[in-house]
Amino acid sequence: MEFLKDLLKDKSYVSLAYMTGILPIIKYSSGSALNNFTEYNFINDNIYTDFFGFSENEVKDLCKKYTDIEFSDLEYWYDGYYTDNGTKLFNPRSVVNAIHDHKCKSYWTSTGPMSEIADCIEDNVDDVRDDIVQLVSSIPVEVELLEYLEKDSNLDARDEILSSMVIFGFLTYKDDYLYIPNHELMLKFEKILSRKDMGGYNDIVKQSKHILNATLDKNEELLAQMIEEAHDKEIDLFTYNDENSLTCLLSICYIYARKYYEIEREKASGKGRCDMTFIPQRSNMPAIVIELKVNDTPESAINQIINKNYMQKVANYNEILLIGMSYNSNSQHSEYKKHKCKIIQYK
């Protein structure tokens, strides 16, 4: 603050200062030493929004010039932001680094605001940790966005934390809902959930590699057992007896699988919407289609996958696994909270 004041405030050599970056200029008050800034960010900007980030056409043009990297890869890793009018935006720094390095990977740092916000998530301020789990599960979260807070404010409320994530670019905002914008940021949130202070979530994340292995080995009994153990943990978000809760659970259980798959939830395929589709990012991995049932049978789930042709989206892959999972929510039933699993190799 003192540096900016000495550099810019009431200096005859300054007619206009234009500054860019991710850190807002925080004013102490309207009469403070540095009060002559107008700040534009993802929350309040409908004027300059077109000048930030890379547009879809700009990235396509870059891919024509630098042909060793695919547009689809850049889209998967770095797309997901929006201008005020809904135009898609890519993270420009990450796109440039990926083209320079000839490889898509995460270029976000884990220090600074991301680390501070991770601490807030661990403390589960106003259940914001559960919001993050839903976002990781590809479930949009509704929020009332707030302007950036004054310097002496603490991030001690849900809307404050989530709004700060939008300003810093960790989340994207569209039509009153928040999303994790892309695979690059998804990796960051997955690491947050794996921190040791995340309680039951951390335990599930640690098991996720074994869960994927049991799936690929078609070990139905072991897979059902591990999913059941995860569901039995004392996590409020997973205590509801519906398919949405079970889908959230599975999204955390399969976090490790994101190393090899693009995981889609409730996407159109065939004659309906499949609960979860795993699209391989490596040629030696099978595609996976999962359908969930509450108070029904895994065989019924498998039949639904086949009858409604949920495999359509991954039909071109050499190997496809179909998985039906069921869960009994009837407390009066002898198999209350019992999980069952059926795995068949479709081709």
C-alpha positions as a printed Julia matrix, in Angstrom:
347×3 Matrix{Float64}:
   0.0     0.0     0.0
   2.78    2.44    0.92
   4.69    1.59   -2.24
   1.66    2.24   -4.45
   0.89    5.46   -2.59
   4.44    6.81   -3.08
   4.44    5.75   -6.72
   1.02    6.97   -7.84
  -0.79    9.21   -5.38
  -0.81   12.94   -6.35
   2.15   12.55   -8.71
   2.31   15.03  -11.56
   3.91   12.46  -13.86
   0.92   10.09  -13.59
  -2.18   10.7   -15.68
  -3.35    7.1   -15.71
  -2.14    3.85  -14.15
  -3.31    0.55  -15.61
  -2.56   -2.51  -13.48
  -3.38   -6.17  -14.01
  -3.1    -9.16  -11.72
  -5.11  -11.39   -9.41
  -4.69   -9.38   -6.21
  -7.31   -6.68   -5.58
  -6.28   -3.21   -4.44
  -7.8    -3.09   -0.97
  -8.87    0.33    0.25
  -8.95    1.04    3.97
 -11.77    3.57    3.51
 -13.01    6.23    1.08
 -10.65    8.72    2.71
  -7.61    6.46    2.83
  -4.17    7.14    1.4
  -4.99    5.15   -1.74
  -8.59    5.6    -2.81
  -8.34    6.55   -6.48
  -8.67    3.08   -7.96
 -11.56    1.51   -9.84
 -11.31   -2.25   -9.65
 -12.74   -4.69  -12.2
 -12.98   -8.41  -11.5
 -15.05  -11.47  -12.4
 -17.82  -10.36  -10.07
 -18.42   -6.77  -11.15
 -16.96   -6.35  -14.66
 -19.24   -5.99  -17.67
 -17.05   -3.43  -19.48
 -13.58   -4.91  -19.97
 -14.42   -8.58  -19.68
 -13.66   -9.28  -23.37
 -10.05   -8.16  -22.92
  -9.12  -10.76  -20.3
  -8.28  -14.39  -20.91
  -8.12  -16.16  -24.27
 -11.28  -16.69  -26.26
 -12.12  -20.03  -27.87
 -11.21  -18.71  -31.33
  -7.9   -17.34  -30.09
  -6.94  -20.73  -28.68
  -7.97  -22.47  -31.9
  -5.76  -20.05  -33.85
  -2.85  -20.84  -31.53
  -3.35  -24.56  -32.16
  -3.16  -23.96  -35.91
   0.19  -22.25  -35.41
   1.56  -24.67  -32.81
   0.37  -28.03  -34.11
   1.99  -30.28  -31.5
  -0.83  -29.66  -29.0
  -4.52  -30.4   -29.52
  -7.29  -27.87  -28.97
  -9.38  -30.52  -27.18
  -6.59  -30.98  -24.63
  -6.31  -27.24  -23.97
 -10.09  -27.05  -23.67
 -10.23  -29.88  -21.14
  -7.4   -28.45  -19.03
  -7.84  -24.66  -19.16
 -11.34  -23.69  -20.38
 -14.33  -22.99  -18.14
 -14.4   -19.26  -17.42
 -16.99  -16.87  -18.84
 -17.3   -13.23  -19.82
 -20.25  -11.16  -18.65
 -22.18  -12.11  -21.8
 -21.47  -15.83  -21.42
 -18.56  -16.16  -23.88
 -16.12  -18.92  -22.91
 -12.66  -17.96  -21.65
  -9.43  -19.93  -21.22
  -6.75  -19.37  -18.58
  -4.18  -17.49  -20.72
  -1.11  -18.14  -18.57
  -1.7   -21.87  -18.51
  -2.4   -22.03  -22.26
   0.86  -20.17  -23.0
   2.86  -22.43  -20.67
   1.31  -25.59  -22.15
   2.2   -24.49  -25.69
   5.71  -23.54  -24.61
   6.27  -26.86  -22.79
   4.43  -28.93  -25.46
   2.43  -30.52  -22.65
  -0.78  -29.92  -20.71
  -0.31  -29.98  -16.95
  -1.17  -27.85  -13.93
   0.59  -24.51  -13.8
  -1.26  -23.17  -10.76
   0.72  -22.58   -7.59
  -0.44  -24.05   -4.29
   0.81  -21.09   -2.26
  -0.81  -17.75   -1.47
  -4.61  -17.41   -1.57
  -5.2   -21.06   -2.51
  -3.43  -22.19    0.67
  -5.35  -19.71    2.83
  -8.7   -20.73    1.36
  -7.79  -24.41    1.8
  -7.41  -23.71    5.52
 -10.93  -22.25    5.57
 -12.28  -25.33    3.79
 -10.64  -27.59    6.36
 -12.39  -25.66    9.13
 -15.67  -26.3     7.26
 -16.83  -22.72    7.74
 -20.61  -22.74    7.25
 -20.31  -26.16    5.58
 -18.19  -24.78    2.72
 -16.27  -28.04    2.71
 -19.42  -29.87    1.67
 -19.94  -27.28   -1.09
 -16.48  -28.13   -2.43
 -17.29  -31.84   -2.4
 -20.4   -31.15   -4.48
 -18.36  -29.04   -6.9
 -15.79  -31.83   -7.24
 -18.78  -34.08   -7.97
 -19.78  -31.74  -10.84
 -22.82  -30.46   -8.94
 -23.19  -26.66   -9.31
 -23.47  -24.67   -6.07
 -25.72  -21.64   -5.73
 -24.14  -18.64   -3.99
 -24.65  -14.93   -3.43
 -21.41  -13.39   -4.62
 -19.86  -10.6    -2.56
 -17.43   -7.85   -3.5
 -13.88   -8.28   -2.23
 -13.6    -7.71    1.49
 -11.76   -4.98    3.35
  -8.27   -5.74    4.62
  -9.32   -6.37    8.2
 -12.1    -8.82    7.26
 -11.63  -12.5     7.91
 -12.88  -15.25    5.63
 -15.27  -16.61    8.21
 -18.49  -17.13    6.25
 -19.46  -19.37    3.36
 -20.3   -16.65    0.82
 -17.1   -14.75    1.65
 -14.93  -17.81    1.03
 -16.68  -18.83   -2.19
 -16.68  -15.24   -3.5
 -12.95  -14.99   -2.88
 -12.45  -18.2    -4.85
 -14.22  -16.62   -7.81
 -12.12  -13.45   -7.64
  -8.88  -15.41   -7.51
  -9.99  -17.65  -10.38
 -10.3   -20.91   -8.44
 -14.01  -21.16   -9.29
 -16.08  -19.89  -12.19
 -19.5   -18.27  -11.96
 -22.41  -18.43  -14.37
 -26.15  -17.8   -13.96
 -25.99  -17.66  -10.14
 -24.09  -20.92   -9.83
 -20.47  -21.83   -9.13
 -18.44  -24.51  -10.93
 -14.89  -25.81  -10.9
 -13.85  -24.46  -14.3
 -11.54  -27.15  -15.68
  -9.29  -30.13  -15.06
  -6.37  -27.96  -13.93
  -8.39  -26.53  -11.03
 -10.06  -29.87  -10.33
  -6.61  -31.26   -9.52
  -6.09  -28.48   -6.98
  -9.36  -29.18   -5.19
  -8.61  -32.88   -5.17
  -5.34  -32.12   -3.35
  -7.24  -30.05   -0.8
  -9.56  -32.98   -0.09
  -6.52  -35.23    0.41
  -5.08  -33.04    3.19
  -4.9   -34.9     6.48
  -7.15  -32.42    8.3
 -10.08  -33.1     5.96
 -11.31  -35.91    8.2
 -13.42  -38.6     6.55
 -12.86  -37.16    3.09
  -9.13  -37.72    3.42
  -9.71  -41.38    4.31
 -11.85  -41.9     1.21
  -9.33  -40.15   -1.05
  -6.55  -42.41    0.25
  -8.64  -45.45   -0.71
  -9.48  -44.15   -4.18
  -6.56  -45.89   -5.91
  -7.65  -49.25   -4.48
 -11.24  -48.54   -5.54
 -10.15  -47.95   -9.14
  -8.03  -51.12   -9.09
 -10.95  -53.19   -7.79
 -13.09  -51.75  -10.59
 -10.58  -52.59  -13.31
 -10.08  -56.07  -11.81
 -13.88  -56.55  -11.9
 -13.81  -57.5    -8.21
 -17.47  -56.86   -7.42
 -17.4   -57.94   -3.77
 -14.36  -55.85   -2.86
 -15.66  -52.79   -4.72
 -19.02  -52.96   -2.96
 -17.28  -53.39    0.39
 -15.05  -50.33   -0.07
 -17.93  -48.14   -1.28
 -20.0   -49.27    1.69
 -17.19  -48.47    4.12
 -16.85  -45.0     2.61
 -20.62  -44.43    2.81
 -20.63  -45.44    6.48
 -18.2   -42.69    7.46
 -19.6   -39.88    9.6
 -19.99  -37.34    6.82
 -23.3   -35.48    6.78
 -23.28  -35.0     3.01
 -23.35  -38.77    2.48
 -26.06  -39.65    4.99
 -28.97  -38.81    2.72
 -30.61  -41.82    1.18
 -30.78  -40.79   -2.47
 -28.84  -41.24   -5.71
 -27.47  -37.69   -5.59
 -25.73  -38.41   -2.29
 -24.38  -41.7    -3.63
 -23.07  -39.94   -6.75
 -21.23  -37.39   -4.59
 -19.71  -40.26   -2.64
 -18.57  -42.04   -5.8
 -17.02  -38.84   -7.17
 -14.74  -38.74   -4.12
 -14.16  -42.49   -4.19
 -12.93  -42.22   -7.78
 -10.75  -39.12   -7.37
  -7.65  -41.13   -8.25
  -9.31  -42.22  -11.5
  -9.12  -38.64  -12.78
  -5.47  -39.29  -13.54
  -6.64  -41.56  -16.36
 -10.22  -40.48  -17.1
 -12.41  -37.53  -17.84
 -15.39  -38.23  -15.58
 -18.79  -36.94  -16.65
 -21.87  -36.89  -14.46
 -25.46  -36.89  -15.69
 -24.47  -36.29  -19.31
 -26.76  -37.22  -22.2
 -25.91  -40.53  -23.84
 -28.19  -42.83  -25.78
 -31.8   -42.5   -24.65
 -31.18  -40.69  -21.38
 -28.58  -39.42  -18.94
 -26.04  -41.75  -17.45
 -25.08  -41.3   -13.79
 -21.33  -41.46  -14.44
 -19.24  -41.98  -17.57
 -15.47  -42.47  -17.46
 -13.85  -41.43  -20.73
 -10.27  -42.76  -21.0
  -7.41  -40.31  -21.49
  -5.0   -43.17  -22.17
  -5.42  -45.75  -24.89
  -4.78  -48.75  -22.63
  -7.67  -47.98  -20.24
 -11.25  -49.27  -20.65
 -14.2   -46.89  -20.78
 -16.5   -47.2   -17.75
 -20.24  -46.57  -17.46
 -21.83  -46.51  -13.98
 -25.52  -46.47  -13.1
 -26.74  -46.16   -9.5
 -29.89  -47.49   -7.86
 -31.37  -46.9    -4.41
 -33.63  -49.68   -3.09
 -33.17  -51.68   -6.26
 -30.66  -54.16   -7.67
 -27.36  -53.71   -9.52
 -28.76  -55.99  -12.23
 -31.55  -53.46  -12.76
 -28.93  -50.73  -13.15
 -27.03  -52.81  -15.73
 -30.24  -53.43  -17.69
 -30.97  -49.71  -17.73
 -27.48  -48.97  -19.13
 -28.03  -51.48  -21.94
 -31.68  -50.73  -22.7
 -31.1   -46.98  -22.84
 -27.78  -47.34  -24.67
 -25.8   -45.28  -22.17
 -22.65  -46.72  -23.8
 -23.23  -44.59  -26.91
 -20.79  -41.87  -25.86
 -17.93  -44.36  -25.46
 -18.98  -46.8   -28.16
 -15.74  -46.32  -30.13
 -13.52  -47.6   -27.33
 -12.13  -51.12  -27.6
 -13.14  -52.09  -24.06
 -16.15  -50.94  -22.02
 -17.03  -51.91  -18.45
 -20.65  -51.59  -17.32
 -21.14  -51.18  -13.58
 -24.4   -51.3   -11.65
 -24.39  -50.23   -7.99
 -27.22  -50.38   -5.51
 -27.79  -49.22   -1.95
 -30.61  -50.07    0.46
 -31.93  -47.04    2.36
 -34.83  -48.78    4.11
 -33.97  -48.9     7.82
 -36.58  -51.63    8.33
 -34.96  -53.91    5.76
 -32.52  -56.64    6.73
 -30.02  -55.3     4.19
 -30.21  -51.68    5.41
 -27.19  -49.69    4.16
 -26.04  -52.73    2.2
 -24.2   -51.94   -1.05
 -24.1   -54.31   -3.99
 -22.19  -54.2    -7.24
 -22.35  -55.87  -10.63
 -19.59  -55.48  -13.24
 -19.8   -56.84  -16.79
 -17.44  -56.38  -19.69
 -19.61  -55.11  -22.52
 -16.91  -55.54  -25.12
